[in-house]
Amino acid sequence: MSTLVLQVAPPRSRVLASVAFSVGCAVGGSLLIAGLAQVSIPLPFTPVPITGQTLGVLLVGAAFGPALGAATLGLYLIEGAIGLPFFAEGTSGSSVLGFASASGGYLWGFVLASALVGALARRGWDRSVRTAIGAMLLGEIVLYAVGLPWLHRALPALTGGPVRLEDTLAAGLYPFVIGDLLKLLVAALALPGAWWVMRRFRPEPGDRR
């Protein structure tokens, strides 16, 4: 099955147009996520801020598919690593992606989450709200599966003492559950809605108006 972006992409036979389209999507997607990263709420009890990034990651993954989605997130990490103020609160630099960074695992997890959501979208999971919620939830689980162990490793140096699993969950999971559920629902509602609009103006083969 196709994704939203593939529905409007030039045919692969037009190599230059196809490459230019993919590059434009990757740049645009990375800028979207960079913009959402600036929607940031620092919390006094954790080094990880609440941001809008996850919404962008889920939307990019579902709309772009696994390969282009992961490449877009890879570009976003490169942009931030080379000094562009694209990470949360306008931060940048390769150190943000390092093992000592509290947010590094979440940033790397964005790549895997985007690829997974994109792969599920290619299988049609983004066509209904029910399956889109499932795809976005699995993407969130992958994100935390990378981010939480990374945070657990970084916290002792940041807090100056030993860290329990409960401390890591209190710093990196519990404060974000409600916000991430809301972002998940927004993304899960947006994709089927976008497909409905797409079918109205650009039906897939076999679709009826």
C-alpha positions as CSV (number, residue, x, y, z in Angstrom):
1,M,0.0,0.0,0.0
2,S,1.0,3.6,-0.4
3,T,1.5,6.4,2.0
4,L,0.2,10.0,1.8
5,V,3.5,11.3,0.4
6,L,3.8,8.5,-2.2
7,Q,0.4,9.3,-3.4
8,V,1.6,12.7,-4.7
9,A,5.2,11.9,-5.4
10,P,6.5,12.0,-9.0
11,P,6.9,8.5,-10.6
12,R,10.3,6.9,-10.0
13,S,11.0,7.0,-13.7
14,R,11.4,10.7,-13.4
15,V,14.6,10.3,-11.4
16,L,15.5,14.0,-10.8
17,A,12.0,15.0,-9.9
18,S,11.6,12.0,-7.6
19,V,14.9,12.8,-5.8
20,A,14.1,16.5,-5.5
21,F,10.7,15.7,-4.1
22,S,12.2,13.3,-1.5
23,V,14.8,15.9,-0.5
24,G,12.2,18.6,-0.2
25,C,10.0,16.3,2.0
26,A,12.9,15.4,4.2
27,V,13.9,19.1,4.7
28,G,10.3,20.2,5.3
29,G,9.7,17.3,7.7
30,S,12.9,18.1,9.7
31,L,11.9,21.8,9.9
32,L,8.4,20.8,11.1
33,I,10.0,18.7,13.9
34,A,12.5,21.5,14.7
35,G,9.6,24.0,15.0
36,L,7.6,21.6,17.3
37,A,10.7,21.1,19.4
38,Q,10.6,24.8,20.4
39,V,7.1,24.2,21.9
40,S,8.9,23.2,25.1
41,I,7.9,23.2,28.7
42,P,10.8,22.6,31.2
43,L,10.0,20.7,34.3
44,P,11.8,21.4,37.6
45,F,12.1,17.7,38.6
46,T,13.4,16.2,35.4
47,P,16.1,17.2,32.8
48,V,13.7,16.1,30.0
49,P,11.3,18.9,28.9
50,I,7.8,18.4,27.5
51,T,7.9,19.2,23.7
52,G,5.8,18.9,20.6
53,Q,8.4,16.8,18.8
54,T,6.7,13.5,19.2
55,L,3.7,14.8,17.2
56,G,5.9,15.7,14.3
57,V,7.7,12.3,14.5
58,L,4.4,10.4,14.3
59,L,3.1,12.5,11.5
60,V,6.3,12.3,9.5
61,G,6.6,8.6,9.9
62,A,3.0,7.9,8.9
63,A,2.9,10.3,6.0
64,F,6.4,9.6,4.6
65,G,6.7,5.8,5.1
66,P,9.6,3.9,6.8
67,A,12.6,4.9,4.6
68,L,11.9,8.5,4.0
69,G,10.5,9.0,7.5
70,A,13.7,7.5,9.1
71,A,15.9,9.6,6.7
72,T,14.0,12.7,7.7
73,L,14.6,12.1,11.4
74,G,18.2,11.3,10.6
75,L,18.5,14.6,8.8
76,Y,16.9,16.4,11.8
77,L,19.5,14.9,14.1
78,I,22.4,15.9,11.8
79,E,21.0,19.5,11.6
80,G,20.9,19.7,15.4
81,A,24.3,18.0,15.8
82,I,26.1,20.5,13.5
83,G,24.9,23.5,15.5
84,L,21.4,24.5,14.2
85,P,19.2,25.3,17.2
86,F,16.7,22.6,16.3
87,F,16.6,20.6,19.5
88,A,14.3,21.3,22.5
89,E,14.6,24.9,23.9
90,G,16.9,25.9,20.9
91,T,19.7,23.6,22.0
92,S,22.1,22.0,19.5
93,G,25.4,20.1,19.3
94,S,26.5,16.5,19.0
95,S,26.7,16.3,22.9
96,V,22.9,16.4,23.0
97,L,23.0,13.0,21.2
98,G,25.6,11.5,23.5
99,F,25.3,9.0,26.3
100,A,25.6,11.7,28.9
101,S,22.6,13.5,27.6
102,A,19.2,12.9,29.2
103,S,17.4,13.5,26.0
104,G,19.8,11.6,23.7
105,G,17.9,8.3,23.8
106,Y,14.6,10.0,22.9
107,L,16.2,11.7,19.9
108,W,17.6,8.5,18.6
109,G,14.3,6.8,19.4
110,F,12.6,9.2,17.1
111,V,14.3,7.6,14.1
112,L,13.1,4.1,15.1
113,A,9.6,5.3,16.0
114,S,9.2,7.1,12.7
115,A,10.4,4.0,10.8
116,L,8.0,1.7,12.6
117,V,5.0,4.0,12.2
118,G,5.9,4.4,8.6
119,A,6.1,0.6,8.1
120,L,2.7,0.2,9.6
121,A,1.3,3.0,7.5
122,R,2.5,1.2,4.4
123,R,0.3,-1.7,5.6
124,G,-2.7,0.6,5.8
125,W,-2.7,1.2,9.5
126,D,-3.1,4.9,9.0
127,R,-6.4,4.6,7.1
128,S,-8.7,4.3,10.1
129,V,-8.6,6.0,13.5
130,R,-8.6,2.6,15.3
131,T,-5.6,1.2,13.5
132,A,-3.8,4.6,13.4
133,I,-4.0,4.8,17.2
134,G,-2.4,1.3,17.3
135,A,0.4,2.4,15.0
136,M,1.1,5.6,16.9
137,L,1.0,3.7,20.3
138,L,3.6,1.2,19.0
139,G,5.7,4.1,17.8
140,E,5.5,5.7,21.3
141,I,6.5,2.3,22.9
142,V,9.6,2.1,20.7
143,L,10.5,5.7,21.6
144,Y,10.4,5.0,25.3
145,A,12.1,1.6,24.9
146,V,15.2,3.6,23.7
147,G,14.8,6.8,25.7
148,L,14.3,5.4,29.2
149,P,17.4,3.1,29.4
150,W,19.4,6.0,27.9
151,L,18.0,8.3,30.6
152,H,18.7,5.8,33.3
153,R,22.3,5.7,32.3
154,A,22.7,9.5,32.2
155,L,20.8,10.4,35.4
156,P,23.5,9.4,38.0
157,A,25.9,12.0,36.5
158,L,23.2,14.6,36.4
159,T,21.8,14.0,39.8
160,G,25.1,13.2,41.6
161,G,23.8,10.0,43.1
162,P,22.5,6.5,42.4
163,V,19.2,6.2,40.5
164,R,16.5,3.6,40.9
165,L,14.2,2.5,38.1
166,E,11.3,4.4,39.8
167,D,13.4,7.6,39.6
168,T,13.9,7.1,35.9
169,L,10.2,6.5,35.3
170,A,9.4,9.5,37.4
171,A,11.8,11.6,35.3
172,G,11.3,10.2,31.8
173,L,7.8,8.6,31.6
174,Y,5.1,9.6,34.1
175,P,5.2,13.3,33.4
176,F,4.8,12.7,29.6
177,V,2.0,10.1,29.4
178,I,-1.0,12.4,29.2
179,G,0.7,14.8,26.7
180,D,1.9,12.0,24.5
181,L,-1.5,10.4,24.5
182,L,-3.0,13.7,23.3
183,K,-0.3,14.0,20.6
184,L,-1.0,10.4,19.6
185,L,-4.7,11.0,19.3
186,V,-4.1,14.2,17.2
187,A,-1.8,12.2,14.8
188,A,-4.2,9.3,14.7
189,L,-7.1,11.6,13.8
190,A,-5.1,13.6,11.3
191,L,-4.0,10.7,9.1
192,P,-7.3,9.1,8.3
193,G,-8.7,12.6,7.8
194,A,-5.9,13.4,5.3
195,W,-6.6,10.2,3.5
196,W,-10.3,11.1,3.2
197,V,-9.4,14.4,1.7
198,M,-6.9,12.7,-0.6
199,R,-9.4,10.2,-1.9
200,R,-11.8,13.0,-2.7
201,F,-9.4,14.6,-5.0
202,R,-6.9,11.9,-6.0
203,P,-8.6,8.4,-5.6
204,E,-6.4,5.3,-5.6
205,P,-6.9,2.7,-8.3
206,G,-10.1,0.8,-7.4
207,D,-11.5,3.5,-5.2
208,R,-14.9,4.9,-6.0
209,R,-16.0,8.4,-5.5
